[in-house]
Amino acid sequence: MAKLTIPAQELMFSGHAACPGCGPALAMRLLLKGLGPRTIVSIPACCWTVIGTPYPTTALHMGVLDNAIEATGASISGLRAAADALGMKDLNIVGFAGDGGTADIGLQALSGMLERRTNGIYVMYDNEAYMNTGVQRSGATPWGAWTTTTPTGGGLHGKPEAKKDIMAIVLAHHPIYAATLNPAFPEDFDRKVERARDLVGPRFLHIFAPCPPGWKFDSAQTIALGRLATDTGVFPLYEVIDEQLHITRKTGELKPVSEYLTAQGRFRHLNHSEIERVQQQVRADWQRLLKREREDLSLPH
């Protein structure tokens, strides 16, 4: 049996308020294992302020800053400047924000942090809606998904717009490192966190974070659903370093996207033709990713 490489040290306490099977809780636990204790985490208004930092308690064994939902990127830049002024060059400065606070409300601050070339790590945990306030749609909600603020009458009973491509937006800023991560693949997850930790410059991690109550699936199936997301091509795993993309999980033929969609109540209303529409889009996106990887590999290193 292959030796596991996940660090044993726990930097997230038990007794937090996450739901059973919470993807963001798994994401935080694995993230902190890879980062280590020399870390300050800035958290905006999101699920995690309820899960782990209700005053005067904390579930994190490190410094935590609660910030406004739109300000995570700015807070990273401010914390970095303060740490550098104090000579704390080895301190990891990390923002940990949801998809609403990143792809929507906090997009301007993320863009500013990347454009300023701040030496910090911005983490977007993606549960594909504003879960903390009642499962409202966000820019990261996928096409066709049910939320409490998507159409329910006439035609499609779900979000009519496509999921915002946050990685494309981030990569347009030329970060030193960007990657997609999935807690269902902890070895890949930990390797990417440690690589990001050891680099200097603006870094971005996009973490897949299933939400059992918001997505309407059995909380015992979080890992199984996460594996399906990647192996169907819905959430591929890759990293971009020095402008070159490398896919970190390939399984040959992708599994049918219907296996992923039918495992969740939020897609229960989709008919066969709508599922086929999703399948075609996932297949096209996967082919574009493979093409980008081939082109990048052909460039001189």
C-alpha positions as CSV (number, residue, x, y, z in Angstrom):
1,M,0.0,0.0,0.0
2,A,1.3,3.4,-0.9
3,K,2.4,5.6,2.0
4,L,0.0,8.5,2.6
5,T,1.6,12.0,2.6
6,I,-1.1,14.0,4.3
7,P,0.4,15.8,7.3
8,A,-0.9,14.4,10.6
9,Q,-1.1,17.7,12.5
10,E,-4.6,19.0,13.0
11,L,-5.0,22.8,12.9
12,M,-8.8,22.8,12.9
13,F,-10.5,22.0,16.2
14,S,-13.5,19.7,16.6
15,G,-16.7,21.2,17.9
16,H,-17.3,23.6,14.9
17,A,-20.8,24.2,13.5
18,A,-20.5,22.7,10.0
19,C,-23.2,20.5,8.7
20,P,-22.5,16.8,8.4
21,G,-20.6,16.1,5.2
22,C,-19.7,19.8,4.7
23,G,-17.4,20.3,1.8
24,P,-16.0,23.7,3.0
25,A,-15.1,22.1,6.4
26,L,-13.2,19.3,4.6
27,A,-11.5,21.9,2.5
28,M,-10.4,24.0,5.5
29,R,-9.1,21.0,7.3
30,L,-6.9,19.8,4.4
31,L,-5.8,23.3,3.5
32,L,-4.5,24.0,7.0
33,K,-2.6,20.7,7.1
34,G,-0.7,21.7,4.0
35,L,-0.1,25.3,5.1
36,G,1.0,24.7,8.7
37,P,0.7,26.8,11.8
38,R,2.6,29.9,10.5
39,T,-0.6,31.1,8.9
40,I,-3.1,33.9,9.2
41,V,-6.5,33.2,7.6
42,S,-8.8,36.1,6.6
43,I,-12.4,35.0,6.3
44,P,-15.3,37.2,5.0
45,A,-19.0,36.8,5.7
46,C,-19.7,33.3,4.5
47,C,-20.5,29.8,5.8
48,W,-17.2,29.7,7.5
49,T,-17.8,32.7,9.8
50,V,-20.7,30.6,11.2
51,I,-18.9,27.3,11.1
52,G,-15.7,28.3,12.9
53,T,-15.4,31.9,14.1
54,P,-18.5,33.0,16.0
55,Y,-17.2,35.4,18.7
56,P,-15.6,34.7,21.1
57,T,-14.8,31.2,19.9
58,T,-12.7,29.8,17.0
59,A,-12.2,26.4,15.4
60,L,-8.8,27.4,13.9
61,H,-5.5,27.0,15.7
62,M,-4.0,30.2,14.2
63,G,-4.7,33.9,13.7
64,V,-8.0,34.7,12.1
65,L,-9.3,37.9,10.7
66,D,-13.1,38.3,10.0
67,N,-13.6,40.8,7.2
68,A,-16.4,42.2,5.1
69,I,-17.7,40.0,2.3
70,E,-16.3,42.2,-0.5
71,A,-12.9,42.8,1.1
72,T,-11.0,39.5,1.2
73,G,-8.5,40.4,-1.5
74,A,-7.8,43.8,0.1
75,S,-7.4,42.1,3.5
76,I,-4.7,39.8,2.1
77,S,-2.8,42.8,0.8
78,G,-3.1,44.6,4.1
79,L,-2.1,41.6,6.2
80,R,0.9,41.0,4.0
81,A,2.1,44.6,4.3
82,A,1.8,44.4,8.1
83,A,3.6,41.1,8.3
84,D,6.4,42.3,6.1
85,A,6.7,45.5,8.1
86,L,7.1,43.3,11.2
87,G,9.7,41.1,9.6
88,M,7.4,38.1,9.5
89,K,8.3,37.1,5.9
90,D,7.7,33.4,6.6
91,L,4.0,34.0,7.5
92,N,1.4,32.5,5.2
93,I,-1.3,35.1,4.4
94,V,-4.4,33.3,3.2
95,G,-7.9,34.5,2.3
96,F,-10.6,31.8,2.5
97,A,-13.8,33.0,0.8
98,G,-16.9,31.4,-0.8
99,D,-17.9,31.6,-4.4
100,G,-20.3,34.5,-3.8
101,G,-17.7,36.5,-1.9
102,T,-15.2,35.8,-4.7
103,A,-16.8,35.5,-8.1
104,D,-19.4,38.1,-7.3
105,I,-19.2,40.6,-4.4
106,G,-15.4,40.3,-3.9
107,L,-14.3,40.1,-7.5
108,Q,-12.9,43.7,-7.5
109,A,-10.8,43.1,-4.4
110,L,-9.5,39.8,-5.8
111,S,-8.5,41.5,-9.0
112,G,-6.8,44.2,-7.1
113,M,-4.8,41.8,-5.0
114,L,-3.7,39.9,-8.1
115,E,-2.9,43.1,-10.0
116,R,-0.8,44.4,-7.1
117,R,1.2,41.1,-7.1
118,T,0.5,40.6,-3.4
119,N,2.5,37.7,-1.9
120,G,-0.5,35.8,-0.6
121,I,-2.9,32.9,-1.3
122,Y,-6.5,33.5,-2.2
123,V,-8.7,30.5,-1.7
124,M,-12.2,30.2,-3.2
125,Y,-14.2,27.3,-1.7
126,D,-16.9,26.7,-4.2
127,N,-20.3,25.4,-3.0
128,E,-21.9,27.1,-6.0
129,A,-24.4,29.4,-4.2
130,Y,-24.9,31.7,-1.2
131,M,-25.4,28.8,1.2
132,N,-25.0,30.7,4.5
133,T,-28.0,33.0,3.8
134,G,-30.4,30.4,2.2
135,V,-29.1,28.8,-1.0
136,Q,-29.4,31.8,-3.3
137,R,-27.8,31.6,-6.7
138,S,-24.4,33.0,-7.2
139,G,-22.3,33.6,-10.4
140,A,-20.7,30.2,-9.7
141,T,-24.0,28.4,-9.7
142,P,-24.1,26.1,-12.7
143,W,-26.6,26.2,-15.5
144,G,-29.8,24.4,-14.7
145,A,-29.2,24.2,-10.9
146,W,-32.1,24.8,-8.5
147,T,-31.6,27.5,-5.8
148,T,-34.1,29.5,-3.8
149,T,-33.7,32.5,-6.3
150,T,-33.8,30.7,-9.7
151,P,-36.9,30.4,-12.0
152,T,-39.6,27.9,-11.1
153,G,-42.2,28.6,-13.7
154,G,-42.2,28.1,-17.5
155,G,-39.2,26.5,-19.3
156,L,-36.1,25.7,-17.3
157,H,-36.6,25.3,-13.5
158,G,-33.1,26.4,-12.6
159,K,-30.4,28.9,-13.2
160,P,-30.6,30.1,-16.9
161,E,-27.1,31.4,-17.0
162,A,-23.8,29.5,-17.2
163,K,-21.4,29.1,-14.3
164,K,-18.9,32.0,-14.2
165,D,-15.4,30.9,-15.2
166,I,-13.4,32.3,-12.2
167,M,-10.2,30.5,-13.3
168,A,-10.2,32.3,-16.6
169,I,-10.6,35.6,-14.9
170,V,-7.8,34.8,-12.4
171,L,-5.5,33.6,-15.1
172,A,-5.9,36.8,-17.1
173,H,-4.1,38.5,-14.1
174,H,-1.1,36.1,-14.6
175,P,-0.7,34.8,-11.0
176,I,2.4,32.9,-10.0
177,Y,0.3,29.8,-9.4
178,A,-3.3,28.8,-9.7
179,A,-4.9,25.4,-9.3
180,T,-8.2,23.5,-8.8
181,L,-8.5,21.2,-5.8
182,N,-11.0,18.7,-4.6
183,P,-11.2,17.2,-1.1
184,A,-12.2,13.9,-2.6
185,F,-8.6,13.6,-3.9
186,P,-6.6,14.5,-0.7
187,E,-3.1,13.6,-2.0
188,D,-3.5,15.9,-5.1
189,F,-5.0,18.5,-2.8
190,D,-2.1,18.5,-0.3
191,R,0.5,18.6,-3.0
192,K,-1.0,21.7,-4.5
193,V,-1.4,23.4,-1.2
194,E,2.2,22.8,-0.3
195,R,3.4,24.0,-3.8
196,A,1.4,27.2,-3.3
197,R,2.7,27.6,0.2
198,D,6.3,27.5,-1.0
199,L,6.0,30.0,-3.8
200,V,6.2,33.8,-3.6
201,G,3.7,36.0,-5.3
202,P,-0.1,36.0,-5.9
203,R,-1.6,32.5,-5.8
204,F,-5.1,31.3,-6.2
205,L,-6.8,28.0,-5.2
206,H,-10.2,27.0,-6.5
207,I,-11.6,24.3,-4.2
208,F,-14.7,22.1,-5.0
209,A,-16.9,22.2,-1.9
210,P,-20.1,20.2,-2.0
211,C,-23.0,21.4,0.2
212,P,-25.4,18.5,1.2
213,P,-28.4,20.7,2.2
214,G,-27.9,23.1,-0.6
215,W,-27.3,20.5,-3.3
216,K,-29.8,18.1,-1.8
217,F,-27.8,14.9,-1.4
218,D,-27.0,12.4,1.4
219,S,-24.3,13.9,3.6
220,A,-22.5,10.5,3.6
221,Q,-21.9,10.9,-0.1
222,T,-19.7,14.0,-0.1
223,I,-16.5,12.2,-1.2
224,A,-18.3,10.0,-3.7
225,L,-19.9,13.1,-5.2
226,G,-16.6,14.9,-5.3
227,R,-14.9,12.0,-7.2
228,L,-17.8,12.0,-9.7
229,A,-17.4,15.8,-10.2
230,T,-13.9,15.3,-11.4
231,D,-14.2,12.0,-13.2
232,T,-17.2,13.2,-15.2
233,G,-15.2,16.4,-16.2
234,V,-17.6,18.8,-14.3
235,F,-14.7,19.9,-12.1
236,P,-11.3,18.9,-13.6
237,L,-8.2,19.0,-11.6
238,Y,-5.3,21.0,-13.0
239,E,-2.6,23.6,-12.0
240,V,-1.1,26.5,-13.9
241,I,2.4,27.6,-12.9
242,D,4.6,30.0,-15.0
243,E,1.7,30.3,-17.4
244,Q,1.8,26.5,-18.2
245,L,-1.2,24.3,-17.5
246,H,-0.9,20.7,-16.3
247,I,-4.0,18.4,-15.8
248,T,-3.4,16.4,-12.6
249,R,-6.0,13.8,-12.9
250,K,-6.9,11.9,-16.1
251,T,-8.9,8.6,-16.2
252,G,-9.2,8.0,-19.9
253,E,-12.9,8.2,-20.9
254,L,-14.9,10.6,-18.8
255,K,-17.9,9.1,-16.9
256,P,-21.3,10.2,-18.1
257,V,-22.3,13.5,-16.5
258,S,-25.7,12.1,-15.7
259,E,-24.1,10.1,-12.9
260,Y,-23.2,13.4,-11.2
261,L,-26.4,15.3,-11.9
262,T,-28.8,12.6,-10.9
263,A,-27.0,12.2,-7.5
264,Q,-28.3,15.7,-6.5
265,G,-31.8,17.0,-5.9
266,R,-30.9,20.4,-7.2
267,F,-30.8,18.9,-10.7
268,R,-33.8,16.6,-10.3
269,H,-35.9,18.7,-12.7
270,L,-33.6,18.4,-15.7
271,N,-34.9,16.3,-18.5
272,H,-32.9,14.1,-20.9
273,S,-32.3,16.9,-23.5
274,E,-31.2,19.3,-20.7
275,I,-28.8,16.7,-19.3
276,E,-27.4,16.1,-22.8
277,R,-26.8,19.9,-23.1
278,V,-24.7,19.8,-19.9
279,Q,-22.9,16.7,-21.2
280,Q,-22.0,18.5,-24.5
281,Q,-20.7,21.5,-22.6
282,V,-18.6,19.5,-20.2
283,R,-17.2,17.5,-23.1
284,A,-16.3,20.7,-25.0
285,D,-14.7,22.3,-21.9
286,W,-12.6,19.2,-21.3
287,Q,-11.4,19.1,-24.9
288,R,-10.4,22.8,-24.6
289,L,-8.5,22.0,-21.4
290,L,-6.6,19.1,-23.1
291,K,-5.8,21.4,-26.0
292,R,-4.4,24.1,-23.7
293,E,-2.3,21.5,-21.9
294,R,-0.9,20.2,-25.2
295,E,-0.1,23.7,-26.4
296,D,1.6,24.7,-23.1
297,L,3.7,21.5,-23.1
298,S,5.0,22.4,-26.6
299,L,6.3,25.7,-25.3
300,P,9.9,26.0,-24.1
301,H,10.2,25.8,-20.3
